[in-house]
Amino acid sequence: PMGNKTAMRHLVDLLMTVVLILLMAYFLTEQEIHEWLGAGMLVLFVIHHVLNFKWLKALNRGKYTPYRVLQTALALLVLLCMLGSMLSGIWMSRYVFDFLPTQGHMGLARTAHLLCAYWGFLLLSAHLGLHWGIMLGAARKAVGNKKPSALRTAVLRVLAAVISDYGVYAFFKHQIADYLFLRSHFVFFDYEQPPVLYFLDLLAMTGLWIALSYYLGKALQSRTRHTSHQSQISEEDKP
């Protein structure tokens, strides 16, 4: 049934987000665990595309609104980052894919892995943001809150603002831009920082890009509806 397939898509997206956070916290895990998490992400990535095959088939059909352009561009960029992360990770593997005859060019593989991992973290969070409204709707339905609530909306917006503000702080604190633009080829990690706080920083940064993408998507959809409405009025006014 369609409902089960939708629920499965949401579950896979949620699991991918959890695994992504754990992958970004690679300083706190052993190399072998990191590789197994990466292998798990590869499996989830394949399942994600199988479940969304209908959307992939429709890429060359229909009108491309600004929202659809953003959605498609994000999906393609995430695909490139995930493939880059996985291929470079497999190349450097010392445990899970150690049986493969890979050798040499480890410096290039490390650089590609760093670049793709941090861009993938940012872009996948933004990609999730475009589907955040659907996930919120599913969550409301699951707990029986089918009617909209002004108070609940206000509370969620304040919470999103607080998380996003902290996400901006965490983004600069961990110098993420240095890794996105390869100003640094080595990641600095403060081992004196409590692991829980580092996970909170990662979650806040994820929340930041979810919020930015979510509200940008809403603005683009609103603009498209407004433009469509204005065009309809213009057509009706023609003699």
Order of alpha helices (4+ residues) and beta strands (2+ residues): alpha-alpha-alpha-alpha-alpha-alpha-alpha-alpha-alpha
